[in-house]
Amino acid sequence: MSPSVLLKWCGPFQFARSAPASLLASAEALTHGIYIWTIRVRGLHWTYYVGETGKSFLERHLEHIGLYYEGQNRIYESGALVRGKKRIVWDWAMGPSNRARRVAFRKRFARWAPSVQRFLGILNVFLIPYAGDKRSRERLEAGLWRLAELNGGGRFQEDGIRFRPCREGEPHLLVRLARPLPLEGLRRLTTLDLPISDVAA
């Protein structure tokens, strides 16, 4: 059996510096590893995004915030989202082909900024500090995303996100969680053995 790595998650945190559990003011944000954004609907946390970073969580999330305020990322109507409905108010505008749309966003920044602020305000952030190398982080990131999807927790997962899952011939990666994550589709997860099969865990 492959040697296992024990991981301890923390959160949920919020983006706003004024929030009671602000990510931007937390000591945990100075570590790095895997992070999961969730939408909370009727008391349940649903996976929205999974990411990995070798930078500190703080630095990576400041980059995310910048992309939202530049109009590069998709923005949902926050009121609809917390009721379980996905209503896009601004769609992806990444890359050279969308430069004109980003210019238009900046010209009407006063209109869009409150939508960005409200959207970021409803996101919850779970952190999983992890000292593994980049390839291990990529595999863990993709595995968590896929398991949430396979186990019915993917109703709010964004489409079009590119991951780098396990490749044939790569060694097993065995990860144990000190306690299960309180996320739909991952509540029963205590051990993650990568690569995974496309069956519910």
KOLGULO-350822 format. One line per field, with one value per residue (C-alpha): residue number from 0; residue in three letters; x, y, z. Coordinates in nm, 2 decimals, always signed. Layout:
! residues N
lumti = (NUM / ...)
kepa = (ALA / ...)
px = (X / ...)
py = (Y / ...)
pz = (Z / ...)
//
This chain:
! residues 201
lumti = (0 / 1 / 2 / 3 / 4 / 5 / 6 / 7 / 8 / 9 / 10 / 11 / 12 / 13 / 14 / 15 / 16 / 17 / 18 / 19 / 20 / 21 / 22 / 23 / 24 / 25 / 26 / 27 / 28 / 29 / 30 / 31 / 32 / 33 / 34 / 35 / 36 / 37 / 38 / 39 / 40 / 41 / 42 / 43 / 44 / 45 / 46 / 47 / 48 / 49 / 50 / 51 / 52 / 53 / 54 / 55 / 56 / 57 / 58 / 59 / 60 / 61 / 62 / 63 / 64 / 65 / 66 / 67 / 68 / 69 / 70 / 71 / 72 / 73 / 74 / 75 / 76 / 77 / 78 / 79 / 80 / 81 / 82 / 83 / 84 / 85 / 86 / 87 / 88 / 89 / 90 / 91 / 92 / 93 / 94 / 95 / 96 / 97 / 98 / 99 / 100 / 101 / 102 / 103 / 104 / 105 / 106 / 107 / 108 / 109 / 110 / 111 / 112 / 113 / 114 / 115 / 116 / 117 / 118 / 119 / 120 / 121 / 122 / 123 / 124 / 125 / 126 / 127 / 128 / 129 / 130 / 131 / 132 / 133 / 134 / 135 / 136 / 137 / 138 / 139 / 140 / 141 / 142 / 143 / 144 / 145 / 146 / 147 / 148 / 149 / 150 / 151 / 152 / 153 / 154 / 155 / 156 / 157 / 158 / 159 / 160 / 161 / 162 / 163 / 164 / 165 / 166 / 167 / 168 / 169 / 170 / 171 / 172 / 173 / 174 / 175 / 176 / 177 / 178 / 179 / 180 / 181 / 182 / 183 / 184 / 185 / 186 / 187 / 188 / 189 / 190 / 191 / 192 / 193 / 194 / 195 / 196 / 197 / 198 / 199 / 200)
kepa = (MET / SER / PRO / SER / VAL / LEU / LEU / LYS / TRP / CYS / GLY / PRO / PHE / GLN / PHE / ALA / ARG / SER / ALA / PRO / ALA / SER / LEU / LEU / ALA / SER / ALA / GLU / ALA / LEU / THR / HIS / GLY / ILE / TYR / ILE / TRP / THR / ILE / ARG / VAL / ARG / GLY / LEU / HIS / TRP / THR / TYR / TYR / VAL / GLY / GLU / THR / GLY / LYS / SER / PHE / LEU / GLU / ARG / HIS / LEU / GLU / HIS / ILE / GLY / LEU / TYR / TYR / GLU / GLY / GLN / ASN / ARG / ILE / TYR / GLU / SER / GLY / ALA / LEU / VAL / ARG / GLY / LYS / LYS / ARG / ILE / VAL / TRP / ASP / TRP / ALA / MET / GLY / PRO / SER / ASN / ARG / ALA / ARG / ARG / VAL / ALA / PHE / ARG / LYS / ARG / PHE / ALA / ARG / TRP / ALA / PRO / SER / VAL / GLN / ARG / PHE / LEU / GLY / ILE / LEU / ASN / VAL / PHE / LEU / ILE / PRO / TYR / ALA / GLY / ASP / LYS / ARG / SER / ARG / GLU / ARG / LEU / GLU / ALA / GLY / LEU / TRP / ARG / LEU / ALA / GLU / LEU / ASN / GLY / GLY / GLY / ARG / PHE / GLN / GLU / ASP / GLY / ILE / ARG / PHE / ARG / PRO / CYS / ARG / GLU / GLY / GLU / PRO / HIS / LEU / LEU / VAL / ARG / LEU / ALA / ARG / PRO / LEU / PRO / LEU / GLU / GLY / LEU / ARG / ARG / LEU / THR / THR / LEU / ASP / LEU / PRO / ILE / SER / ASP / VAL / ALA / ALA)
px = (+0.00 / +0.12 / +0.23 / -0.05 / -0.06 / -0.28 / -0.44 / -0.63 / -0.87 / -0.99 / -1.28 / -1.51 / -1.37 / -1.51 / -1.35 / -1.45 / -1.19 / -1.47 / -1.62 / -1.60 / -1.40 / -1.21 / -0.97 / -0.76 / -0.70 / -0.64 / -0.31 / -0.41 / -0.41 / -0.03 / +0.00 / -0.05 / -0.21 / -0.57 / -0.87 / -1.24 / -1.50 / -1.86 / -2.21 / -2.42 / -2.79 / -3.04 / -2.75 / -2.57 / -2.23 / -2.20 / -1.87 / -1.83 / -1.46 / -1.15 / -0.80 / -0.44 / -0.16 / +0.21 / +0.18 / +0.02 / -0.36 / -0.37 / -0.16 / -0.36 / -0.70 / -0.59 / -0.52 / -0.86 / -1.02 / -0.83 / -0.95 / -1.31 / -1.28 / -1.11 / -1.42 / -1.23 / -1.44 / -1.80 / -2.03 / -2.36 / -2.65 / -2.58 / -2.95 / -3.05 / -2.74 / -2.81 / -3.16 / -3.01 / -3.05 / -2.76 / -2.82 / -2.53 / -2.49 / -2.15 / -1.99 / -1.62 / -1.40 / -1.06 / -0.79 / -0.70 / -1.03 / -1.23 / -1.02 / -1.30 / -1.54 / -1.30 / -1.25 / -1.63 / -1.64 / -1.39 / -1.58 / -1.89 / -1.70 / -1.92 / -2.21 / -2.04 / -1.83 / -2.13 / -2.22 / -1.87 / -1.87 / -2.20 / -2.10 / -1.76 / -1.95 / -2.15 / -1.86 / -1.72 / -1.36 / -1.22 / -0.84 / -0.65 / -0.28 / -0.06 / +0.31 / +0.32 / +0.47 / +0.28 / +0.19 / +0.05 / -0.15 / -0.29 / -0.39 / -0.56 / -0.74 / -0.88 / -0.97 / -1.17 / -1.35 / -1.43 / -1.55 / -1.78 / -1.93 / -1.96 / -2.13 / -2.40 / -2.23 / -2.17 / -2.48 / -2.30 / -1.96 / -1.85 / -1.82 / -1.51 / -1.26 / -0.95 / -0.79 / -0.48 / -0.60 / -0.39 / -0.21 / -0.15 / +0.17 / +0.18 / +0.22 / -0.07 / -0.13 / -0.31 / -0.45 / -0.64 / -0.85 / -0.84 / -1.22 / -1.46 / -1.53 / -1.89 / -1.95 / -2.22 / -2.06 / -1.76 / -1.92 / -1.82 / -1.47 / -1.20 / -0.95 / -0.87 / -0.67 / -0.56 / -0.62 / -0.99 / -1.24 / -1.56 / -1.78 / -1.94 / -1.72)
py = (+0.00 / +0.35 / +0.57 / +0.80 / +1.17 / +1.31 / +1.64 / +1.88 / +2.12 / +2.45 / +2.69 / +2.80 / +3.15 / +3.44 / +3.68 / +4.01 / +4.15 / +4.26 / +3.91 / +3.73 / +3.45 / +3.66 / +3.46 / +3.78 / +3.81 / +3.45 / +3.29 / +2.98 / +3.19 / +3.21 / +2.84 / +2.67 / +2.36 / +2.29 / +2.52 / +2.47 / +2.74 / +2.65 / +2.80 / +2.75 / +2.68 / +2.60 / +2.52 / +2.29 / +2.35 / +2.28 / +2.28 / +2.57 / +2.56 / +2.36 / +2.51 / +2.44 / +2.67 / +2.67 / +3.03 / +3.12 / +3.10 / +3.47 / +3.56 / +3.33 / +3.46 / +3.82 / +3.72 / +3.57 / +3.89 / +4.10 / +3.88 / +3.93 / +4.31 / +4.31 / +4.14 / +3.83 / +3.58 / +3.48 / +3.65 / +3.52 / +3.71 / +3.64 / +3.65 / +3.38 / +3.17 / +3.13 / +3.02 / +2.75 / +2.91 / +3.00 / +3.33 / +3.48 / +3.86 / +3.87 / +3.59 / +3.48 / +3.74 / +3.59 / +3.59 / +3.82 / +3.76 / +3.92 / +4.23 / +4.45 / +4.31 / +4.37 / +4.73 / +4.77 / +4.62 / +4.88 / +5.16 / +5.06 / +4.95 / +5.15 / +4.93 / +4.60 / +4.64 / +4.59 / +4.27 / +4.14 / +4.23 / +4.06 / +3.75 / +3.71 / +3.78 / +3.46 / +3.23 / +3.02 / +2.90 / +2.58 / +2.54 / +2.22 / +2.30 / +2.05 / +2.05 / +1.81 / +1.90 / +2.07 / +1.75 / +1.60 / +1.91 / +1.89 / +1.53 / +1.60 / +1.90 / +1.70 / +1.40 / +1.61 / +1.78 / +1.45 / +1.28 / +1.56 / +1.53 / +1.15 / +1.16 / +1.41 / +1.72 / +1.89 / +2.09 / +2.42 / +2.32 / +2.55 / +2.41 / +2.45 / +2.43 / +2.25 / +2.00 / +1.77 / +1.44 / +1.13 / +0.99 / +0.63 / +0.50 / +0.76 / +0.62 / +0.60 / +0.90 / +0.81 / +1.09 / +1.07 / +1.36 / +1.41 / +1.47 / +1.46 / +1.78 / +1.91 / +1.94 / +1.77 / +1.48 / +1.47 / +1.42 / +1.05 / +1.10 / +1.01 / +0.85 / +0.95 / +0.69 / +0.83 / +0.75 / +0.70 / +0.50 / +0.66 / +0.51 / +0.68 / +0.66)
pz = (+0.00 / -0.08 / +0.22 / +0.31 / +0.38 / +0.66 / +0.57 / +0.80 / +0.64 / +0.78 / +0.71 / +0.59 / +0.54 / +0.35 / +0.11 / +0.28 / +0.52 / +0.75 / +0.77 / +1.10 / +0.94 / +0.68 / +0.46 / +0.41 / +0.78 / +0.87 / +0.96 / +0.76 / +0.44 / +0.46 / +0.39 / +0.05 / -0.10 / -0.22 / -0.18 / -0.24 / -0.30 / -0.20 / -0.24 / +0.07 / -0.02 / +0.26 / +0.50 / +0.26 / +0.11 / -0.26 / -0.45 / -0.69 / -0.76 / -0.66 / -0.70 / -0.61 / -0.54 / -0.45 / -0.36 / -0.03 / -0.03 / +0.04 / -0.27 / -0.49 / -0.37 / -0.42 / -0.78 / -0.81 / -0.67 / -0.92 / -1.22 / -1.10 / -1.08 / -1.42 / -1.57 / -1.67 / -1.47 / -1.47 / -1.22 / -1.10 / -0.94 / -0.57 / -0.46 / -0.71 / -0.64 / -0.27 / -0.36 / -0.58 / -0.92 / -1.15 / -1.32 / -1.51 / -1.50 / -1.67 / -1.86 / -1.91 / -2.08 / -2.07 / -2.33 / -2.62 / -2.81 / -2.52 / -2.48 / -2.61 / -2.35 / -2.07 / -2.19 / -2.18 / -1.83 / -1.71 / -1.87 / -1.67 / -1.36 / -1.12 / -1.25 / -1.23 / -0.91 / -0.67 / -0.85 / -0.81 / -0.44 / -0.37 / -0.56 / -0.38 / -0.06 / -0.08 / -0.15 / +0.12 / +0.12 / +0.26 / +0.28 / +0.28 / +0.35 / +0.16 / +0.12 / -0.18 / -0.51 / -0.79 / -0.97 / -0.65 / -0.59 / -0.95 / -0.90 / -0.57 / -0.70 / -1.00 / -0.78 / -0.53 / -0.81 / -0.98 / -0.66 / -0.57 / -0.92 / -0.91 / -0.57 / -0.65 / -0.52 / -0.86 / -0.92 / -0.88 / -1.03 / -1.31 / -1.66 / -1.87 / -1.59 / -1.70 / -1.46 / -1.49 / -1.35 / -1.29 / -1.60 / -1.67 / -1.50 / -1.23 / -0.87 / -0.64 / -0.41 / -0.09 / +0.11 / +0.44 / +0.59 / +0.96 / +0.94 / +0.65 / +0.46 / +0.52 / +0.15 / -0.06 / -0.24 / -0.01 / +0.33 / +0.35 / +0.22 / +0.47 / +0.23 / -0.13 / -0.33 / -0.66 / -0.94 / -0.88 / -1.08 / -1.22 / -0.96 / -0.66 / -0.35)
//
